[in-house]
Amino acid sequence: MKLNNLTNKTLRWYEPFGGWGKLNVNHDHFTVNLANSDTGLCNRLLHWEQAYLINKNNDYKYKIFVQAKDWPELSLINLPHTYVDYGTQGIEDSIFTHDYENLKFKTVFDIEKDKTYQATKLDRKKINTMFKSGNLTLEDDHYYSDFGYSPIHKKMNLHKNFKSDWDKNKFFRPLTKIKLSYSYMEDLIKEGVQNTVGIHMRRFNGVTTDDRALNSLKSKDLKKIYETISTSKTVNDNYQFYGDDVYFYVIDKMLKHNSEQNFYISHDLPDVFLQPYIKRFGDKIVDRKFFTLPLASHLQAHGHNIEDLRRKGNVFNNIIDLFALAYCPFLITHSDSTWSEFAEYYDNPNGMKPIMPINSEVSDIIEEYKNSFEVLPKLL
């Protein structure tokens, strides 16, 4: 594709929270560590959905651009009609301020006419007016987003026609068109979780904790570790913490109904926090570590630097963990989490995948599981 064709019409989509991490020049890694691997990946994916939807309503005439520094995951996943900007993430770009990088991103470099100008701003007022009117037609050639984060369903509810379309097609939303870059990754992960109950266990960034919550961890050592790494939290607490007793009880109940059931646990803490589950349930517990060795070998054979993918936003583990959860045929989710939301919609084309939030009554979760077991014996 010629450069002028690639940059003829663009939607320049900023990370909705102003950038999740800054590349550390001295150590060549983003400010994300094993204690806190939260890079807002699903917030970015759900924010990207709006760009895709707008582009769809303009006959896909635009190319969606995102900033390379905020999207290291694009080496392992493909977002349709989407490209990283011309930033290199190299040392020469890293020394500039975040404001400089943003200014560069919104600047249109018209090589043919030998001029530069700023793309048209899509602020919150403009984007809401578009959705309220039911008209997403764009007039200019270049736009950049400047309205922060807003879930796509809230935008779709602003106009009756969009709301109707959302109600009918929400299980075919743009995020379902995102693909892993290698079919081997998809096949391996799908096969590995095809008989599992997927559990999203959110316990760290943005999760409220107190002594009662931490005492629910089945290890005093883990409680001490949690207290130590809590300084890495970067999101205000607004999610509820669910202790080991809650998950143990649900898993025990399911195993009582089906002693062969396996469970995939997607979590946001260091892997050591799964030890109580492995100790209690043994090989019934599956997590991302089951896939890391073969996938690392495969990606290295295709020229990827695995350590680089780990340093730059924990990309390797996060992509495995998210898609493994999404491919599970039964989900126990964490309410209001975009990670759970992605898993709920990604591999669910008929909307029939059984999904139960962890804050549901346990009896309801088990009843849904029993019903699903009867209807989908091959899956569960």
Secondary structure, DSSP 8 states (H G I E B T S, - for coil): --HHHHTSSEEE---TTS-S---BTTTTB-S--SS-----HHHHHHHHHHHHHHHHTTTT-SEEEE-GGG-GGGGTEE-TTEEE-S---SHHHHTS-HHHHHHHHHEEEETTTTEEEE-EEEEHHHHHHHHHHT-----SSEEEEES----HHHHHTTSHHHHHHHHHHGGG-GGGG-EES-HHHHHHHHHHHTTEEEEEE--STTEE--HHHHHTSS-HHHHHHHHHHGGG--S---EE---HHHHHHHHHHHHHH-TT-EEEEEESS-GGGGHHHHHHHGGGEE-THHHHHHHHHHHHHTT--HHHHHHTTSHHHHHHHHHHHHT-SEEEE-TT-HHHHHHHHHT-TTS-S-EEETTS-HHHHHHHHHHHHHH-TTT-
